[in-house]
């Protein structure tokens, strides 16, 4: 093993010179065999693509050992002298098999590298991949790519926000997102005023999109109904690169103003969202919604729906939006004194979230209508950082 590592480092400069003219290979195109010592592995580092998190790159290419045709080849990835990981060939590469039948069809490789766990890397850093010889011969440099190169690529994801329909305490965000060389459906993140509030998949039918955007499928649509604090906001959609050739994620932003609570109609429920109470318990934090509500058309307890955003301390979760329904029934003599029609037990006080690695960012409450009338927005509350 020591002999291989020494050969790998000592031969890097010569091998790099031999690959200078063929370090980039478009997806689906086999590389010409680089000049290399007899019995050394051959191949290429084809692509270095991004994912949602800025420290993550997906590295891919192909490799084969001429002295071991059809056998897996180990590939190791470095930035300078830092070893970042290794993988083994096994991905289908029909383009390579067509050009070099003796290598077999499973010469492709890919691996995901997280740069947050290695030493600081400068903006001029280059990633290199090496093929490891399965025998006693030399290793070989498969290619290098800059980590922070140009971000212009026809393989980047695309998408947009078609419309934001606002109502008191709510926004209905609609649009589409897709990746020309990636997955059939694309992950999206929604940011409100710079904070990621939700991650979902754009997978609703949008047969109109592939008609005008080459490479994307017909299931790229999304519709997200989100609770929103009243006032002006900047809403951004970020679409994740899912293919092996994309160099960046995409982002599209637009402005929206969310209205606040309005006066209830004659048959609408009414009430107030007073506060969010936080209670430590057995290593967890319990968040409770506190307020009151009643429906003038019903003498029964009223239901209040709370839609809550959970902030997982900078790690977006697909479950970041939670819902809870609380029934009134808590004694609120103060409410009865001010609003006799509410009765003595118009209060609600119940759990809306329990977390240990996150916190409630904000929650919005809506009283559910009974009979004539419509549901009524009661307000939103935030919790301290």
Secondary structure, DSSP 4 states (H G I P E B T S, - for coil): -HHHHHHHHHTHHHHHHHHGGGS---TT-PPPPPP--TT--EEEEEEEEE-SSTTEEEEEEEEE-GGGTTS--EEEEEETTEEEEEEE--B--HHHHHH-GGG-S--EEEEEEEGGGSS---TT-EEEEEEEPSSSS--EEEEEEETT-----TTSEEEEEEEEEEETTEEEEEEEEEETTS-SSEEEEEEETTEEEEEEEE-B--TTHHHHSTT--S--EEEEEEE--SEEEEEEEEEPP-SSS--S-EEEEEEEEE-------TTS-EEEEEEEEEEEETTEEEEEEEEEEE-TT-SSPPEEEEEEEEE-TT---TT-EEEEEEE--B--HHHHHH-GGG-TT-EEEEEEEEESS-EEEEEEEEEPP-SSS--EEEEEEE---
